[in-house]
Amino acid sequence: MSLIENMNARDAENPSAQPTARGPDVPLSGVAPGQEVILTSISGGRQLQHRLTEMGLVRGSRFRVIANAHRGPFIVSVKDTRLALGRGVVHKILVREFPE
C-alpha cells in the first residue's frame, strides 16, 4: 500500500481526526490571495500526488494562498515555506476554506 493510499484509509477510518473546514470543495486555482484553505483531495495520478506530498501538500494540510495572478506562478505558504505551483497543478487540487 502506498503512502497516499495508507493515509486515505486511515482518514476514512477516523473522520473526526480530519481538520474542520467549511463550504464546498473548490479548485485551488479559484482561491483568492490571503485565504487560508485545507487540501481535501488531489485529482491527479500517483506521480503528482507523490510530488505534492514531498512539498508538504497532503490531504488535510492547511495553507495560505499568497499570489494568484492569472498569468504567472500560483504561490502558497505551507508552514514556513513558500511554494510556486503551475496552473495545471492548481486546477487538480481541491480545497475548502478554513474558518478564521
CORSUL-V800175 format. One record per pair of residues at least 24 apart in sequence whose C-alpha atoms are under 10 Angstrom apart, sorted by the first residue. I is the first residue (numbers start at 0). GAP is how many residues later the second one is. If there is no record, write none. Layout:
# CORSUL-V800175
I GAP
I GAP
This chain:
# CORSUL-V800175
1 44
1 48
2 46
2 47
2 50
3 42
3 45
3 46
3 49
3 54
3 55
4 41
6 51
6 52
7 33
7 51
10 48
10 49
16 43
17 41
17 42
17 43
18 40
18 41
18 42
18 43
18 79
19 40
19 76
19 77
19 78
19 79
20 39
20 41
20 74
20 75
20 76
20 77
20 78
20 79
21 73
21 74
21 75
21 76
21 77
22 72
22 73
22 74
22 75
22 76
23 70
23 71
23 72
23 73
24 68
24 69
24 70
24 71
24 72
25 65
25 66
25 67
25 68
25 69
25 70
25 71
26 62
26 63
26 64
26 65
26 66
26 67
26 68
26 69
27 37
27 40
27 46
27 48
27 59
27 61
27 62
27 63
27 64
27 65
27 66
27 67
27 68
28 36
28 39
28 40
28 41
28 45
28 57
28 58
28 59
28 60
28 61
28 62
28 63
28 64
28 65
28 66
29 38
29 60
29 61
29 64
29 65
30 33
30 34
30 35
30 36
30 37
30 59
30 64
30 65
30 66
31 32
31 33
31 34
31 35
31 36
31 37
32 31
32 32
32 33
32 34
32 35
32 36
32 41
32 42
32 43
33 29
33 30
33 31
33 32
33 33
33 34
33 42
33 43
34 28
34 29
34 30
34 31
34 41
34 62
34 63
34 64
34 65
35 26
35 27
35 28
35 29
35 30
35 40
35 41
35 59
35 60
35 61
35 62
35 63
35 64
36 24
36 25
36 26
36 27
36 28
36 57
36 58
36 59
36 60
36 61
36 62
37 24
37 25
37 26
37 56
37 57
37 58
37 59
37 60
37 61
38 24
38 54
38 55
38 56
38 57
38 58
38 59
39 53
39 54
39 55
39 56
40 51
40 52
40 53
40 54
40 55
41 47
41 48
41 49
41 50
41 51
41 52
41 53
42 46
42 48
42 49
42 50
42 51
43 45
43 47
43 48
43 49
44 47
47 41
47 44
48 44
51 33
51 37
51 41
54 26
54 27
54 28
55 25
55 27
56 26
56 36
58 34
58 35
58 36
59 35
59 36
60 34
61 33
61 34
61 35
61 36
62 32
62 35
63 33
63 34
